[in-house]
Amino acid sequence: MPAKHTAQTNGTSNLDHPPVHESSGSVPGGDSAPTESYVLATADHEEKGISQLHGQQTSDAVEVKDLGWNEPPENVPAPLMGGLSNEELWMLVRRFNKQMYHVKATPNPPPGDLDLNVAAEDEFSPDKLRSNVERLYMTVIVGMAGFAKHIARLRSWAETKRTAAFCSAYFVAWALDFLMPLIISTLIVLVVYPRSRDILFPPAPLALVDASTGGIKKPAAGVLGSYGSLTGAPEKHHGEAVEQEAHNFVSSFGAIALSSAAGKHPDNQTHQENSKAENSVPDPTEFAMKAADAKDSAGGGDTSIKQDTAKEPVEKAMWEKARPVMHIIGDVADTWERFANALSPTSPFPKDCPKIKLASAVLVPLLVVSIFVNAYMATKGTTFFIGAGFFGDPLISRGLAWMNANVPNWQEYLDIRNSLLKSIPTNAQLTITLLRIGETSKAPIPPPPSEFVSAPPIHAAKPLDSDEITLEASQSEIEDAIHPDSPQAGATVEEESRPEQKGSKTKKLLSFFKGTTKTGVNTALSVDPIKASAGSKAAQNRLGAIPPASAEPPSSGPVVFPCRYHGKKGVLYIITSAASPCVSFSYEKHQDKPEFVIAIPEIREIKKVGGLGWKSKLIVGWSMDRNVVDAIEIVDKDGKEWLFTAVHLRDELFNRLVAMGGQKWESW
């Protein structure tokens, strides 16, 4: 490994870098800022964290400050960003790392004056689909579940005073024909006065509320280890429990789909569930479409291409529709995040303007209309527009054709990002703004704590004050619900070991295959150095992708990033003290002699690349229980590509590069 380098708090780099003919610093601000994100990144904020305070004490010649990139979370100064706790900041960065794979610079003004929108030409990939579905779970599904549990609490009459107040207001407004104005007025109060949200809808841990009865229940995880998750599972850091739920949510859907394709059905169950043959056969759900063909063939069906003329068209149609479905899911999650960030803005974005805009542009006009429009008029108007939309296709088509010919960009005027939600970010846009603040302040945000510096979650109850629980329940009921169950005293050793004995033969068989696969992988990897020295590009890219089991945890950054180029060990440096920020690479044996320099403002594309193919990665992860170290690809304005492999801090390097240089990015 290269010698460890640390970021300097003053002075310049001691490397002799070739000159880079570019202008200005890393993050342009003021009138020259390309987007609102850069304006906020370079502004003087009222609430300042450690990173922002460091920016006031530095000059252009000062190198970046290491605020604790390799330190345990308790040793990192807090708060790093004003108005945001470190745990909330790391949650945003952690989810940003899972969402962003590939970005390209665009010369066009971005919608809503915020860059990092999803490109319209973004291609489908299973990883992107999984990421979008996980985001959908963490935003829409969890949010709607929380809303449903609030409704259940009101309907249960367990909180008698609150339910009685809602009931009285409802029926008085109903009797006076003032129901819609009351509902809209309540929404206006909830939007513009955040304190009213906790008064009208007192918060409670989601896992403690029974959605059917509205009362208290035992969390599905058996303990209240987190507040915002539906299961209450323990978490090391804020938000991890919901992220794990989202991961399992997608995995469960995949398992169901595979089981359906493979034909798991009661008709196929054997009477001897624990027989040798049944336990020794691998699960057919691993083979998806091939397993479905095998099932049909075993049942006497003809699965040949000539016989099944519907197979290829259906598969093609499914893959063609997968891309728009992925985009729709991503758009729904993005819109939900924008409304959430409008209702509860995060520094440095304005706190009052978005709420006032939502209330004045949407809710207040609706309130005025609801006062003067009665139920009959609303019904007649709604049914008229339904009929016009159903039967008016020829007229609508001609109108759209005329608009496309005379106003080519008319869709942009209707884009909610350019009107109601203008300058309101998604979580990814919020995160990149925070990353840019760190770059402007010459104090990059430390990455979320890794498994090497953070202890595993403890299966214990969260510290909880019973006075904070607004649910109608006794102290003993609350204590029973939030604390884990103790193991039953009557359980015998024989009962505890019985499941393991049943599956022992299967485990032995799997262990045999695992060991055989591991031997094959080690054999294949052992010849990679020979192939790499002979000029094999594929072998060069695999070198270092699987670190030894005894390898030390990676530690470097924010300036130095150990990696490989053409299979040879080296170090990637991010230099911000030069006339223009740049990236340089030096081989391990000649660290004082840069091989090349890439000007960061000239970068046009950054892409995360897998260290191995997806099938090889699965095999390595299963057989060797190792993490694969991935790669990153950089493309400049001339189209020249650089591929850096075995980058231990790949996400951290990606985040620093996208936050510097002044590019307007699009997500691909």
KEKOLRO-264268 format. One line per 5 residues: number of its first residue (from 1); their letters; for each residue y, x, z of C-alpha. Coordinates in steps of 0.1 Angstrom, whole numbers. Example, Ala and Ser with C-alpha at 12.3 -4.5 7.8 and 13.67 -1.06 7.14 Angstrom:
2
1> as> -45,123,78 ~ -11,137,71
***
This chain:
668
1> mpakh> 0,0,0 ~ 36,12,-6 ~ 55,23,24 ~ 73,-5,41 ~ 110,-8,34
6> taqtn> 134,-28,54 ~ 166,-45,43 ~ 198,-27,52 ~ 228,-42,69 ~ 253,-18,53
11> gtsnl> 255,7,26 ~ 238,6,-8 ~ 204,12,-21 ~ 192,48,-24 ~ 175,41,-57
16> dhppv> 189,56,-89 ~ 190,25,-110 ~ 199,24,-147 ~ 233,7,-153 ~ 232,-31,-158
21> hessg> 261,-45,-178 ~ 266,-79,-163 ~ 294,-96,-145 ~ 301,-108,-110 ~ 278,-114,-80
26> svpgg> 248,-134,-73 ~ 261,-169,-67 ~ 293,-180,-86 ~ 315,-205,-67 ~ 347,-224,-70
31> dsapt> 359,-236,-104 ~ 334,-213,-121 ~ 304,-228,-103 ~ 279,-243,-129 ~ 268,-272,-106
36> esyvl> 277,-289,-73 ~ 249,-270,-56 ~ 267,-237,-63 ~ 300,-252,-51 ~ 284,-261,-18
41> atadh> 267,-228,-15 ~ 299,-209,-17 ~ 321,-233,4 ~ 333,-228,39 ~ 311,-251,60
46> eekgi> 321,-267,93 ~ 287,-263,108 ~ 275,-227,105 ~ 241,-212,113 ~ 232,-175,118
51> sqlhg> 229,-170,80 ~ 263,-184,73 ~ 280,-165,101 ~ 265,-133,87 ~ 282,-141,54
56> qqtsd> 316,-140,70 ~ 311,-105,83 ~ 299,-89,50 ~ 314,-75,19 ~ 301,-71,-17
61> avevk> 288,-36,-9 ~ 266,-47,20 ~ 229,-50,15 ~ 211,-82,27 ~ 203,-89,63
66> dlgwn> 167,-94,74 ~ 168,-124,98 ~ 131,-122,107 ~ 109,-123,76 ~ 79,-109,94
71> eppen> 85,-122,129 ~ 69,-150,149 ~ 90,-182,147 ~ 101,-178,183 ~ 117,-145,174
76> vpapl> 137,-159,145 ~ 174,-167,154 ~ 182,-203,155 ~ 197,-222,138 ~ 195,-204,106
81> mggls> 215,-231,88 ~ 242,-252,104 ~ 232,-288,111 ~ 195,-282,106 ~ 168,-269,129
86> neelw> 146,-240,118 ~ 116,-263,118 ~ 133,-288,95 ~ 145,-260,73 ~ 110,-245,70
91> mlvrr> 95,-279,63 ~ 118,-282,33 ~ 110,-247,20 ~ 73,-252,25 ~ 73,-284,4
96> fnkqm> 95,-267,-21 ~ 69,-240,-25 ~ 42,-266,-33 ~ 64,-285,-58 ~ 80,-257,-79
101> yhvka> 58,-238,-103 ~ 79,-231,-133 ~ 116,-232,-140 ~ 137,-225,-171 ~ 174,-220,-175
106> tpnpp> 193,-246,-195 ~ 228,-245,-210 ~ 233,-283,-207 ~ 251,-300,-179 ~ 225,-314,-155
111> pgdld> 224,-351,-145 ~ 243,-358,-113 ~ 259,-323,-114 ~ 228,-309,-96 ~ 203,-287,-113
116> lnvaa> 165,-284,-108 ~ 157,-318,-123 ~ 123,-323,-140 ~ 125,-315,-177 ~ 117,-344,-200
121> edefs> 93,-322,-220 ~ 74,-312,-188 ~ 37,-310,-197 ~ 9,-325,-176 ~ -13,-305,-153
126> pdklr> -36,-316,-125 ~ -17,-294,-100 ~ 16,-311,-108 ~ 0,-346,-106 ~ -15,-337,-72
131> snver> 19,-324,-60 ~ 37,-356,-71 ~ 11,-379,-55 ~ 14,-359,-23 ~ 52,-363,-24
136> lymtv> 47,-400,-30 ~ 26,-402,1 ~ 50,-383,23 ~ 80,-403,12 ~ 72,-438,-1
141> ivgma> 38,-445,15 ~ 47,-432,49 ~ 81,-449,47 ~ 67,-483,37 ~ 40,-480,64
146> gfakh> 68,-474,90 ~ 86,-505,77 ~ 55,-526,79 ~ 49,-515,115 ~ 85,-524,124
151> iarlr> 79,-559,110 ~ 46,-561,130 ~ 65,-552,162 ~ 91,-579,155 ~ 64,-606,147
156> swaet> 43,-598,178 ~ 70,-608,203 ~ 59,-579,224 ~ 96,-568,225 ~ 107,-602,236
161> krtaa> 145,-597,238 ~ 148,-580,204 ~ 126,-605,186 ~ 144,-634,202 ~ 178,-620,190
166> fcsay> 165,-616,154 ~ 149,-651,155 ~ 181,-668,168 ~ 203,-651,142 ~ 180,-660,114
171> fvawa> 177,-697,122 ~ 214,-701,129 ~ 223,-685,96 ~ 196,-707,79 ~ 211,-739,94
176> ldflm> 246,-729,82 ~ 233,-718,47 ~ 245,-683,55 ~ 212,-665,54 ~ 218,-641,25
181> pliis> 253,-631,37 ~ 238,-623,71 ~ 210,-601,56 ~ 234,-583,33 ~ 259,-578,61
186> tlivl> 232,-563,83 ~ 223,-539,55 ~ 259,-528,52 ~ 260,-521,90 ~ 227,-501,88
191> vvypr> 240,-481,58 ~ 275,-471,71 ~ 268,-469,109 ~ 237,-448,115 ~ 236,-455,152
196> srdil> 228,-492,145 ~ 195,-482,130 ~ 181,-471,164 ~ 196,-501,181 ~ 182,-527,157
201> fppap> 149,-508,150 ~ 141,-486,179 ~ 119,-457,167 ~ 84,-451,180 ~ 56,-427,169
206> lalvd> 40,-443,138 ~ 5,-434,150 ~ 10,-454,182 ~ 18,-487,166 ~ -9,-511,154
211> astgg> 1,-525,120 ~ -18,-557,126 ~ -7,-566,161 ~ 25,-546,166 ~ 12,-533,199
216> ikkpa> 2,-499,211 ~ -30,-483,199 ~ -49,-450,201 ~ -39,-427,172 ~ -65,-423,145
221> agvlg> -66,-385,153 ~ -76,-393,189 ~ -44,-377,203 ~ -6,-380,196 ~ 0,-345,182
226> sygsl> 29,-355,159 ~ 55,-382,157 ~ 60,-388,120 ~ 24,-389,108 ~ 2,-420,104
231> tgape> -28,-404,122 ~ -9,-385,150 ~ -28,-353,141 ~ -17,-321,158 ~ 6,-297,139
236> khhge> 18,-261,143 ~ 52,-268,128 ~ 73,-299,121 ~ 60,-319,91 ~ 26,-302,87
241> aveqe> 6,-332,99 ~ 20,-354,72 ~ 15,-327,46 ~ -22,-324,56 ~ -25,-362,55
246> ahnfv> -11,-362,19 ~ -35,-335,9 ~ -65,-355,23 ~ -51,-386,7 ~ -53,-371,-28
251> ssfga> -86,-354,-21 ~ -101,-387,-10 ~ -90,-404,-42 ~ -106,-375,-61 ~ -139,-379,-42
256> ialss> -139,-416,-49 ~ -133,-410,-86 ~ -160,-384,-88 ~ -184,-406,-69 ~ -177,-435,-93
261> aagkh> -182,-413,-124 ~ -214,-398,-110 ~ -228,-433,-102 ~ -232,-432,-64 ~ -244,-467,-57
266> pdnqt> -268,-484,-33 ~ -293,-489,-62 ~ -297,-451,-64 ~ -304,-445,-27 ~ -339,-432,-18
271> hqens> -359,-446,10 ~ -365,-411,22 ~ -329,-401,29 ~ -339,-370,49 ~ -367,-358,26
276> kaens> -369,-322,14 ~ -361,-332,-22 ~ -331,-353,-12 ~ -316,-326,10 ~ -322,-298,-15
281> vpdpt> -305,-314,-45 ~ -267,-306,-48 ~ -242,-335,-47 ~ -238,-348,-83 ~ -202,-357,-77
286> efamk> -194,-321,-85 ~ -201,-326,-122 ~ -178,-356,-129 ~ -182,-367,-166 ~ -214,-347,-171
291> aadak> -229,-363,-141 ~ -220,-397,-155 ~ -237,-389,-187 ~ -268,-376,-168 ~ -269,-409,-149
296> dsagg> -268,-430,-181 ~ -293,-408,-198 ~ -317,-411,-169 ~ -314,-449,-171 ~ -324,-448,-208
301> gdtsi> -289,-449,-223 ~ -279,-428,-253 ~ -250,-405,-243 ~ -247,-386,-276 ~ -213,-384,-293
306> kqdta> -227,-402,-324 ~ -238,-432,-303 ~ -208,-434,-279 ~ -179,-437,-303 ~ -156,-450,-275
311> kepve> -159,-418,-254 ~ -136,-395,-272 ~ -108,-421,-279 ~ -108,-432,-242 ~ -107,-397,-229
316> kamwe> -79,-388,-253 ~ -59,-419,-243 ~ -63,-412,-206 ~ -50,-376,-210 ~ -21,-388,-231
321> karpv> -11,-414,-205 ~ -16,-389,-176 ~ 18,-372,-185 ~ 40,-404,-183 ~ 21,-415,-152
326> mhiig> 28,-382,-136 ~ 65,-384,-145 ~ 68,-420,-131 ~ 52,-410,-98 ~ 76,-380,-96
331> dvadt> 106,-402,-105 ~ 97,-427,-78 ~ 94,-399,-52 ~ 127,-383,-64 ~ 146,-416,-62
336> werfa> 133,-423,-27 ~ 144,-388,-16 ~ 178,-393,-31 ~ 183,-427,-12 ~ 170,-411,20
341> nalsp> 195,-382,16 ~ 223,-406,9 ~ 216,-426,40 ~ 209,-395,62 ~ 228,-366,45
346> tspfp> 219,-331,54 ~ 245,-303,57 ~ 262,-289,36 ~ 262,-322,16 ~ 289,-347,25
351> kdcpk> 279,-370,53 ~ 301,-401,48 ~ 308,-404,10 ~ 273,-413,-1 ~ 270,-441,25
356> iklas> 304,-455,17 ~ 296,-454,-20 ~ 263,-473,-15 ~ 279,-499,6 ~ 311,-504,-15
361> avlvp> 295,-502,-50 ~ 264,-523,-43 ~ 262,-542,-10 ~ 298,-554,-7 ~ 299,-570,-42
366> llvvs> 265,-586,-34 ~ 280,-600,-1 ~ 309,-616,-20 ~ 286,-631,-46 ~ 262,-644,-19
371> ifvna> 291,-663,-2 ~ 301,-682,-33 ~ 267,-685,-51 ~ 243,-712,-38 ~ 206,-713,-41
376> ymatk> 207,-736,-71 ~ 230,-713,-91 ~ 208,-682,-82 ~ 176,-699,-93 ~ 191,-711,-126
381> gttff> 206,-677,-134 ~ 174,-659,-126 ~ 152,-682,-147 ~ 177,-679,-176 ~ 175,-641,-177
386> igagf> 137,-642,-174 ~ 135,-665,-205 ~ 161,-644,-224 ~ 141,-612,-217 ~ 108,-628,-227
391> fgdpl> 119,-645,-259 ~ 148,-624,-270 ~ 129,-593,-283 ~ 143,-594,-318 ~ 179,-596,-305
396> isrgl> 173,-569,-279 ~ 157,-546,-305 ~ 187,-549,-328 ~ 210,-543,-299 ~ 192,-511,-289
401> awmna> 192,-499,-325 ~ 229,-504,-328 ~ 235,-486,-294 ~ 213,-456,-305 ~ 233,-453,-338
406> nvpnw> 268,-457,-324 ~ 265,-444,-288 ~ 237,-418,-289 ~ 240,-409,-253 ~ 243,-444,-239
411> qeyld> 213,-439,-216 ~ 232,-412,-197 ~ 259,-437,-187 ~ 231,-459,-172 ~ 214,-431,-154
416> irnsl> 217,-437,-117 ~ 220,-400,-111 ~ 253,-400,-130 ~ 267,-430,-111 ~ 255,-444,-78
421> lksip> 235,-413,-68 ~ 258,-387,-84 ~ 257,-354,-64 ~ 230,-368,-41 ~ 201,-344,-40
426> tnaql> 163,-346,-39 ~ 146,-325,-13 ~ 140,-298,-38 ~ 177,-297,-48 ~ 187,-297,-12
431> titll> 163,-268,-6 ~ 177,-247,-34 ~ 212,-253,-22 ~ 202,-240,13 ~ 185,-210,-4
436> riget> 217,-203,-23 ~ 237,-204,9 ~ 215,-177,23 ~ 220,-156,-9 ~ 258,-161,-8
441> skapi> 258,-150,29 ~ 236,-119,21 ~ 211,-132,47 ~ 182,-148,28 ~ 163,-175,47
446> pppps> 131,-162,63 ~ 100,-179,49 ~ 80,-205,69 ~ 58,-188,95 ~ 25,-178,80
451> efvsa> -9,-181,95 ~ -7,-144,106 ~ 22,-149,129 ~ 18,-185,140 ~ -9,-199,164
456> ppiha> -32,-227,153 ~ -23,-263,164 ~ -34,-273,199 ~ -54,-305,202 ~ -31,-318,229
461> akpld> -5,-346,233 ~ 31,-340,223 ~ 55,-339,252 ~ 65,-376,255 ~ 88,-394,279
466> sdeit> 75,-429,285 ~ 111,-441,288 ~ 116,-432,251 ~ 87,-455,241 ~ 102,-489,232
471> leasq> 68,-505,229 ~ 59,-531,256 ~ 31,-512,273 ~ 23,-499,308 ~ 25,-463,317
476> seied> -13,-461,319 ~ -18,-476,284 ~ 7,-451,270 ~ -11,-422,287 ~ -45,-433,275
481> aihpd> -32,-436,239 ~ -14,-403,236 ~ -40,-380,253 ~ -73,-370,238 ~ -105,-386,249
486> spqag> -128,-365,271 ~ -164,-359,258 ~ -189,-384,272 ~ -209,-370,301 ~ -241,-386,290
491> atvee> -243,-367,257 ~ -274,-344,258 ~ -279,-311,241 ~ -305,-327,219 ~ -281,-354,206
496> esrpe> -254,-329,199 ~ -277,-306,179 ~ -295,-333,160 ~ -271,-335,130 ~ -272,-298,126
501> qkgsk> -311,-298,126 ~ -310,-325,99 ~ -288,-305,77 ~ -303,-271,85 ~ -324,-269,53
506> tkkll> -295,-279,31 ~ -273,-253,49 ~ -299,-226,43 ~ -301,-235,6 ~ -263,-234,3
511> sffkg> -261,-201,22 ~ -286,-186,-3 ~ -265,-198,-33 ~ -233,-187,-15 ~ -247,-152,-9
516> ttktg> -260,-149,-44 ~ -226,-160,-58 ~ -208,-136,-36 ~ -229,-107,-48 ~ -222,-117,-84
521> vntal> -185,-119,-78 ~ -184,-85,-61 ~ -204,-70,-90 ~ -180,-84,-115 ~ -150,-72,-96
526> svdpi> -164,-37,-91 ~ -162,-30,-129 ~ -126,-42,-132 ~ -111,-8,-124 ~ -132,8,-152
531> kasag> -122,-20,-177 ~ -86,-17,-166 ~ -84,20,-172 ~ -99,14,-207 ~ -70,-9,-215
536> skaaq> -83,-44,-207 ~ -53,-66,-199 ~ -75,-92,-182 ~ -90,-66,-159 ~ -56,-52,-151
541> nrlga> -43,-86,-141 ~ -73,-91,-118 ~ -68,-59,-99 ~ -57,-66,-64 ~ -60,-104,-68
546> ippas> -87,-104,-41 ~ -77,-82,-11 ~ -103,-66,11 ~ -115,-86,41 ~ -101,-58,63
551> aepps> -67,-58,46 ~ -36,-61,69 ~ -14,-92,67 ~ 13,-87,40 ~ 47,-77,54
556> sgpvv> 77,-70,34 ~ 108,-87,20 ~ 135,-97,17 ~ 143,-67,-5 ~ 109,-51,-11
561> fpcry> 79,-70,-26 ~ 47,-50,-31 ~ 29,-60,-63 ~ 12,-45,-94 ~ 23,-41,-130
566> hgkkg> -3,-34,-156 ~ -28,-32,-127 ~ -10,-3,-111 ~ 4,-5,-75 ~ 41,-6,-71
571> vlyii> 71,-22,-55 ~ 95,-48,-68 ~ 131,-44,-54 ~ 158,-70,-54 ~ 192,-52,-55
576> tsaas> 223,-72,-46 ~ 247,-43,-38 ~ 250,-32,-74 ~ 277,-44,-99 ~ 253,-72,-108
581> pcvsf> 222,-83,-89 ~ 190,-70,-105 ~ 153,-66,-100 ~ 137,-31,-104 ~ 101,-20,-104
586> syekh> 88,14,-93 ~ 52,26,-92 ~ 38,35,-58 ~ 36,72,-67 ~ 72,74,-80
591> qdkpe> 91,50,-58 ~ 123,69,-63 ~ 121,65,-101 ~ 125,29,-113 ~ 104,21,-144
596> fviai> 127,-7,-155 ~ 155,-30,-143 ~ 159,-67,-150 ~ 194,-82,-146 ~ 190,-114,-126
601> peire> 217,-133,-145 ~ 198,-125,-177 ~ 166,-142,-165 ~ 158,-174,-184 ~ 124,-183,-171
606> ikkvg> 104,-178,-139 ~ 68,-190,-137 ~ 41,-188,-109 ~ 8,-177,-124 ~ -26,-178,-108
611> glgwk> -42,-145,-99 ~ -75,-159,-113 ~ -85,-188,-134 ~ -89,-221,-116 ~ -127,-220,-118
616> skliv> -129,-183,-107 ~ -105,-192,-78 ~ -128,-220,-66 ~ -158,-197,-68 ~ -141,-169,-49
621> gwsmd> -127,-193,-23 ~ -161,-208,-16 ~ -183,-177,-18 ~ -160,-151,-2 ~ -137,-172,20
626> rnvvd> -108,-152,7 ~ -73,-161,-5 ~ -65,-151,-40 ~ -32,-133,-44 ~ -13,-148,-73
631> aieiv> 12,-135,-98 ~ 47,-142,-112 ~ 61,-140,-147 ~ 97,-134,-156 ~ 113,-139,-190
636> dkdgk> 148,-126,-200 ~ 173,-140,-225 ~ 157,-119,-253 ~ 123,-134,-247 ~ 108,-102,-231
641> ewlft> 81,-110,-205 ~ 72,-92,-174 ~ 40,-102,-155 ~ 37,-89,-119 ~ 3,-95,-103
646> avhlr> -11,-93,-68 ~ 23,-104,-53 ~ 16,-112,-17 ~ 49,-129,-11 ~ 50,-147,-45
651> delfn> 67,-179,-32 ~ 93,-159,-13 ~ 101,-138,-44 ~ 103,-169,-66 ~ 127,-185,-41
656> rlvam> 150,-155,-40 ~ 151,-152,-78 ~ 159,-189,-85 ~ 187,-189,-58 ~ 205,-160,-75
661> ggqkw> 222,-154,-108 ~ 241,-187,-114 ~ 215,-203,-138 ~ 212,-240,-141 ~ 174,-245,-137
666> esw> 151,-272,-150 ~ 117,-277,-135 ~ 87,-275,-159
***
